[in-house]
Amino acid sequence: MIHFVLLISRQGKVRLTKWYSPYAQKERSKVIRELSGHILIRGPKLCNFVEWRGYKVVYRRYASLYFCMCIDANDNELEVLEIIHHFVEILDRYFGSVCELDLIFNFHKAYYILDEVLIAGELQESSKKNVARLVAAQDSLVEAAKEESNSISNIIAQAAK
């Protein structure tokens, strides 16, 4: 089971977090500080697994971001590396070569994509096409809602004249 997902920049800034196990806010901050300090100082030739507090943290660096997932000690690390890669590929397809700024300015879409891939700390959808289809459907619903609210605003504005 995945306990939490962290996306951390090379400067140690948190870009995305998703918690699947209960942690108090103070504990979350402590976890982020500990892990970012531990992972950021590791060399690029070291393995992508870290034992931490009886768990394993699996991470992978893509460009300027570290994608980290905390799993149980007996879970398969290679499977989690594949899940990370799967998530990054979906982000790449959606944003067209994802970068840190895409996640900063479109964090809600990154969370939505993560929620389509993982649910309750387990892999939900392994098909990139299905995730892309669901995200496109969500985008079309958002656009339809925006158009509807704009037309209602226009009607109200004209009625007020």
QUILIN-V15539 format. One record per backbone hydrogen bond with DSSP energy under -1.0 kcal/mol. CO is the residue of the C=O (numbers start at 1). NH is the residue of the N-H. E is the energy in kcal/mol with one decimal. If there is no record, write none. Layout:
CO|NH|E + CO|NH|E
This chain:
3|20|-3.1 + 3|21|-1.2 + 4|70|-2.2 + 5|18|-2.1 + 6|68|-3.3 + 7|15|-3.5 + 7|16|-1.2 + 8|66|-3.4 + 9|12|-2.0 + 13|9|-2.9 + 16|7|-2.5 + 18|5|-2.7 + 24|28|-2.6 + 25|29|-2.1 + 26|30|-1.9 + 27|31|-2.7 + 28|32|-2.6 + 29|33|-2.3 + 30|34|-2.6 + 31|35|-2.9 + 32|36|-2.5 + 33|37|-2.0 + 34|38|-2.0 + 35|39|-3.1 + 36|40|-2.3 + 39|42|-1.2 + 43|46|-1.2 + 48|59|-2.4 + 50|57|-3.2 + 52|55|-2.4 + 55|52|-2.6 + 56|71|-3.3 + 57|50|-2.2 + 58|69|-2.9 + 60|67|-2.9 + 62|65|-2.5 + 64|10|-1.4 + 65|62|-2.8 + 66|8|-2.4 + 67|60|-1.7 + 68|6|-2.6 + 69|58|-3.1 + 70|3|-3.4 + 71|56|-2.4 + 72|75|-1.4 + 76|80|-1.3 + 77|81|-2.2 + 78|82|-1.9 + 79|83|-1.9 + 80|84|-2.5 + 81|85|-2.3 + 82|86|-2.6 + 83|87|-2.5 + 84|88|-2.4 + 85|89|-2.6 + 86|90|-2.1 + 87|91|-2.3 + 88|92|-2.6 + 89|93|-2.4 + 90|94|-2.4 + 91|95|-2.9 + 92|96|-1.9 + 92|97|-1.1 + 99|103|-1.3 + 100|104|-1.7 + 101|105|-2.7 + 102|106|-1.7 + 106|110|-1.8 + 107|111|-2.5 + 108|112|-2.0 + 109|113|-2.6 + 110|114|-2.4 + 111|115|-2.6 + 112|116|-1.5 + 113|117|-1.7 + 114|118|-3.2 + 117|124|-3.7 + 117|125|-1.2 + 119|122|-1.6 + 121|2|-2.5 + 122|119|-2.7 + 127|131|-1.9 + 128|132|-2.6 + 129|133|-2.5 + 130|134|-2.5 + 131|135|-2.6 + 132|136|-2.3 + 133|137|-2.1 + 134|138|-2.1 + 135|139|-2.4 + 136|140|-2.3 + 137|141|-2.0 + 138|142|-2.2 + 139|143|-2.4 + 140|144|-2.4 + 141|145|-2.2 + 142|146|-2.3 + 143|147|-2.5 + 144|148|-2.3 + 145|149|-2.4 + 146|150|-2.3 + 147|151|-2.3 + 148|152|-2.2 + 149|153|-2.2 + 150|154|-2.3 + 151|155|-2.2 + 152|156|-2.4 + 153|157|-2.5 + 154|158|-2.4 + 155|159|-2.2 + 156|160|-1.7
